[in-house]
Structure formats: structure tokens, C-alpha cells
Amino acid sequence: MFASLSLNHDDADDCTQCYYCLSRKIVFDPENAERICGGCGIVLGEEQIDGLGLSTNVQNSDRSIHTGLPSSLAHHDKRLSTLISYSMVDANGVSFTAAQRSKIHRMRKWNEISNYNRSYHRNLKNAFAILVRIKDKLSLSQTVIERAAYYYRKVVDLHIIKGRSIKGFIVSCVYISCREMNIPRSINEIADISGCDKRFAAKCFRLLLKAVNIALPVVDSGSHLARIANNAGISEKTLRKSIQMMATIKENPLSFGKDPNALAAAVIYGACLAHHEKTTRTQIASAANTSLVTLRNRFLDVRKAFPTLPSGPKDGNF
């Protein structure tokens, strides 16, 4: 019923007032490209996106606006290259002749060759394919990916990629972006996801810092607390206790130079012991992706800051 009303009404493209309930609360849904009335929920109009990413108003073709997809550094051509359509009709809907089809086919072929013929574009295309896989596996935001793509373009422009692995520099660029935006991701974790060697990724990271002259902020140990607590299934009460303990440890020189991830794991383990929450050292180490030996050493440092903490569970299994 509502679909037939929206199709037969001529003033729906004004988008100022609903013709069904006379409400002026018009909402645009960008995911479905529809204009919806906020009062009754009727669809007042829609937009369609063609194969080239051009957004066109369906109901008001005379005043249609072609916007296109936004440019992105995470694409080899920044989404600015020209794509010749495979349609065999012109803009007026007239079919091409045989001679015109041969000419269009030749133009399309040379356009594809010119877009991907340079090694620079092939390098970016392969690198950004790896970048998209890392984004999907780690659930990173588009802002982090754009930042990583910016740094990788710097690497290619400075010619330090020659003779080195593309995957290693992609891992280092993603890690630097996460560090700048205070996202708790380690370079070993990113290297494992992408299938890159950890040592070579660390080497590329140091080389990139030296070449681009990047000043990274200090890693905040508190940013790892929520992730480790969620992975280990720690209660909210214990997590808040660990945040209070971390605020005290940051002011203590014992925390200087220590791995932030391991230190956060030790603080969470100490908070579990303080609140008598049943957990094991192996469970915390697995959630933090660190070794048992490192966790034990960092917990000894935490006990120096909090002498009243128990050394382990009641059964002495530490």
C-alpha cells in the first residue's frame, strides 16, 4: 500500500513534508539510499547507485546530482581513474555500429593497460589487497586503514620498498597507525594475522621510523586492560579494580621500560587475586598473548607496588 502511494505522488521529491501524515520529520537512510518519514515510516523517495558508483535520484531525473564514490588513499588509483563501460549503447540509448564497437573495445583495452601497466600501480594494488585483509581480520576502522595507506605511499615514494617485502611494510604501517590512534594492537599480532615474519616486520618498522621520521606516542598500558579482560572473561568489578591499580603503577618507576601488554596482564591477574576471582595464570597469559614466564616476572613487579596482594591462589598454584 505504501509503495503504491510513494510511486504515484508527484511531490515526494521535495523532501520537506510527508504527504501521508503531513509530518516534516524527513530522515535519509544512507545505507538503503531512501528518504523516510520520521512520523509514519513511509518511504518518500529513493536513490540508486549504478555500477560506477554514481548516485542518481530516481524520481527527479531532471535535477539529479551525480556525486560518485569518495576518493581513498587505500586504493591504488584513489578511486579517480576512468572506467569505460561495457555497455554497447551511447548516452542516448542508440546502439553502436560494428566499426564503433571495434573502436570502443580497443579504447577499453588500452585504458586498462594504461591504468595497471606501471609497476607503481601494481605494487599499490598488491599492497592494498593485503591491507584490506588485515582490516577485516582485526576489525580496524577505515581511518586506521587510510592512515596506513598514507604511510605506505610514503614508503613507495622514498624507494625504500625495493628489494624488501611488501607484506612487511604493510604490517609496519598498520602498526604505526594503531599506535598513533591508541589502538591496542601489537606488531606480532598484526604479523601473525597477515602471515608475515615477525623479525622482518620489526625490521621494516624501524626502517620506516628512520626514513619518514615519525614520532610515535608512548603506548598506554591501560588500553590493553579491557581487551585482556574480555578475552579472559573477567568480571566488570575486577576490571575496574585493575584500572585503579594501573593508575598507581604508571606513577611507579617499576613500570618504566616494561612491555605494556604484559604489564596489563599482570595487573589484571593481581586484581583477580585481590577480589578472589577464580582464574588461572595460563588463562590470563593466553588472553594477553604473552608467555607464562613474562607474566610471572611482571606480577613480581606489581607486588612490589602492592605488597598486600597475595602471591597466588589459596592452593599455591602460581
PEVEN-V248373 format. One record per residue. N is the residue number from 1. SS is DSSP state (alpha for helix, beta for strand, coil for the rest). OMEGA is omega in radians with two decimals (* if undefined). Layout:
n:ss:omega
N:SS:OMEGA
N:SS:OMEGA
//
This chain:
n:ss:omega
1:coil:-3.12
2:alpha:-3.13
3:alpha:-3.14
4:alpha:3.11
5:alpha:-3.09
6:alpha:-3.13
7:alpha:-3.06
8:alpha:-3.10
9:coil:-3.04
10:coil:-3.06
11:coil:-3.09
12:alpha:-3.10
13:alpha:3.10
14:alpha:3.08
15:coil:3.10
16:coil:-3.10
17:coil:3.10
18:coil:-3.12
19:coil:-3.09
20:coil:-3.14
21:coil:3.12
22:coil:3.10
23:coil:3.13
24:coil:3.11
25:coil:-3.10
26:beta:-3.10
27:beta:3.08
28:beta:3.11
29:beta:-3.09
30:coil:-3.11
31:coil:3.13
32:coil:3.14
33:coil:-3.12
34:beta:3.02
35:beta:-2.98
36:beta:3.06
37:beta:3.13
38:coil:-3.14
39:coil:-3.08
40:coil:3.10
41:coil:-3.13
42:coil:3.11
43:beta:-3.09
44:beta:-3.13
45:beta:-3.14
46:beta:3.06
47:beta:3.10
48:beta:-3.12
49:beta:-3.10
50:coil:-3.06
51:coil:3.14
52:coil:3.13
53:coil:-3.14
54:coil:-3.08
55:beta:-3.06
56:beta:3.10
57:beta:-3.05
58:coil:-3.00
59:coil:-3.09
60:coil:-3.07
61:alpha:-3.12
62:alpha:-3.12
63:alpha:-3.10
64:coil:-3.12
65:coil:3.11
66:coil:-3.08
67:coil:-3.13
68:coil:3.14
69:coil:3.11
70:coil:3.11
71:coil:-3.09
72:coil:3.08
73:coil:-3.13
74:coil:3.04
75:coil:-3.04
76:coil:-3.14
77:coil:-3.10
78:coil:-3.11
79:coil:-3.11
80:coil:-3.12
81:coil:-3.13
82:coil:3.10
83:coil:3.12
84:coil:-3.07
85:coil:3.09
86:coil:3.10
87:coil:-3.10
88:coil:3.07
89:beta:3.13
90:coil:-3.09
91:coil:3.13
92:coil:3.14
93:coil:-3.14
94:coil:-3.11
95:beta:3.11
96:coil:3.02
97:coil:-3.13
98:alpha:3.13
99:alpha:3.12
100:alpha:3.12
101:alpha:3.10
102:alpha:3.13
103:alpha:3.12
104:alpha:3.11
105:alpha:3.11
106:alpha:3.10
107:alpha:3.13
108:alpha:-3.12
109:alpha:-3.14
110:alpha:3.07
111:alpha:3.09
112:alpha:3.13
113:alpha:-3.12
114:alpha:-3.12
115:alpha:-3.05
116:alpha:-3.07
117:coil:-3.10
118:coil:3.10
119:alpha:3.11
120:alpha:-3.14
121:alpha:3.10
122:alpha:3.09
123:alpha:-3.13
124:alpha:-3.13
125:alpha:3.11
126:alpha:-3.10
127:alpha:-3.09
128:alpha:3.00
129:alpha:3.05
130:alpha:-3.14
131:alpha:3.13
132:alpha:3.11
133:alpha:3.10
134:alpha:3.12
135:alpha:-3.12
136:alpha:-3.08
137:alpha:-3.12
138:alpha:3.14
139:coil:3.13
140:coil:3.14
141:coil:3.13
142:alpha:3.11
143:alpha:3.11
144:alpha:-3.13
145:alpha:3.12
146:alpha:3.12
147:alpha:3.12
148:alpha:3.10
149:alpha:3.10
150:alpha:3.14
151:alpha:3.13
152:alpha:3.05
153:alpha:3.05
154:alpha:3.13
155:alpha:-3.13
156:alpha:-3.13
157:alpha:3.13
158:coil:3.07
159:coil:3.06
160:coil:3.12
161:coil:-3.06
162:coil:3.13
163:coil:-3.12
164:coil:-3.05
165:coil:3.05
166:alpha:-3.09
167:alpha:3.13
168:alpha:3.14
169:alpha:3.07
170:alpha:3.11
171:alpha:-3.14
172:alpha:3.12
173:alpha:3.10
174:alpha:3.14
175:alpha:3.11
176:alpha:3.11
177:alpha:3.11
178:alpha:3.11
179:alpha:-3.12
180:alpha:-3.12
181:coil:3.04
182:coil:3.07
183:coil:-3.04
184:coil:3.06
185:coil:3.13
186:coil:-3.14
187:alpha:3.08
188:alpha:3.12
189:alpha:3.12
190:alpha:3.12
191:alpha:3.11
192:alpha:-3.13
193:alpha:-3.08
194:alpha:-3.11
195:coil:-3.11
196:coil:3.08
197:coil:-3.04
198:alpha:-3.13
199:alpha:-3.13
200:alpha:3.08
201:alpha:3.08
202:alpha:3.10
203:alpha:3.08
204:alpha:3.11
205:alpha:3.12
206:alpha:3.12
207:alpha:3.14
208:alpha:3.10
209:alpha:-3.12
210:alpha:-3.07
211:alpha:-3.06
212:alpha:3.12
213:coil:-3.12
214:coil:3.07
215:coil:-3.08
216:coil:3.07
217:coil:3.13
218:coil:-3.13
219:coil:3.11
220:coil:-3.13
221:alpha:-3.13
222:alpha:-3.14
223:alpha:3.14
224:alpha:-3.02
225:alpha:-3.09
226:alpha:-3.13
227:alpha:-3.13
228:alpha:3.14
229:alpha:3.11
230:alpha:3.14
231:alpha:-3.11
232:alpha:-3.14
233:coil:-3.13
234:coil:-3.12
235:coil:-3.13
236:alpha:3.13
237:alpha:3.11
238:alpha:3.11
239:alpha:3.12
240:alpha:3.08
241:alpha:3.13
242:alpha:3.10
243:alpha:3.09
244:alpha:3.11
245:alpha:3.14
246:alpha:3.10
247:alpha:3.10
248:alpha:-3.09
249:alpha:-3.14
250:coil:3.13
251:coil:-3.12
252:coil:3.13
253:alpha:3.13
254:alpha:-3.10
255:alpha:-3.08
256:coil:3.09
257:coil:-3.13
258:coil:3.10
259:coil:-3.09
260:alpha:-3.13
261:alpha:3.13
262:alpha:3.12
263:alpha:3.10
264:alpha:3.11
265:alpha:3.12
266:alpha:3.12
267:alpha:3.12
268:alpha:3.11
269:alpha:3.09
270:alpha:3.09
271:alpha:3.09
272:alpha:3.10
273:alpha:-3.13
274:alpha:-3.13
275:coil:3.10
276:coil:3.08
277:coil:-3.08
278:coil:3.07
279:coil:-3.14
280:coil:3.10
281:alpha:3.13
282:alpha:3.14
283:alpha:3.13
284:alpha:-3.14
285:alpha:3.12
286:alpha:3.12
287:alpha:-3.14
288:alpha:-3.13
289:coil:3.11
290:coil:-3.10
291:coil:3.12
292:alpha:-3.14
293:alpha:3.11
294:alpha:3.11
295:alpha:3.13
296:alpha:3.13
297:alpha:3.14
298:alpha:3.12
299:alpha:3.05
300:alpha:3.06
301:alpha:3.12
302:alpha:3.12
303:alpha:3.06
304:alpha:3.09
305:alpha:3.13
306:coil:-3.08
307:coil:-3.10
308:coil:3.13
309:coil:3.05
310:coil:-3.11
311:coil:-3.13
312:coil:3.09
313:coil:-3.06
314:coil:-3.14
315:coil:3.10
316:coil:-3.11
317:coil:3.04
318:coil:*
//
